């Protein structure tokens, strides 16, 4: 069993050929990707298969969605040990206004936010926008 197969199995996701390919592709990227980016990389695959794979990955804590303010949902692999819980696994995202890339800044955690009584958080997404290191040089 490969490491990718083990990771998928550990998250209770059956390691099909397409799931392994999509996981491997996401792991090779340094940026978050839109569904269209992934569909372009797998042009011969069914769009619905790619979408279902991403949804399965998201439901099982393998990827997380990023709303970076562009109106396009992007996806990135969760870091090892992440279980996508609001209280402990949240990190910053950075969207570059120049190159339009979005990256996870996993080393920069979002602190726990105490909400007023009666409020229940379902998602937290903090995106910093500006110019990335690559574009500022």
Secondary structure, DSSP 8 states (H G I E B T S, - for coil): --HHHHHHHHTT----HHHHHHHHHHHH-SS-EEHHHHHHHTTTS-HHHHHHHHHHHHHTTSEEEEE-SSS-EEEEE--TT----TTT--EEEEEETTT--EEEEEEEE-------TT--------EEEE--HHHH-
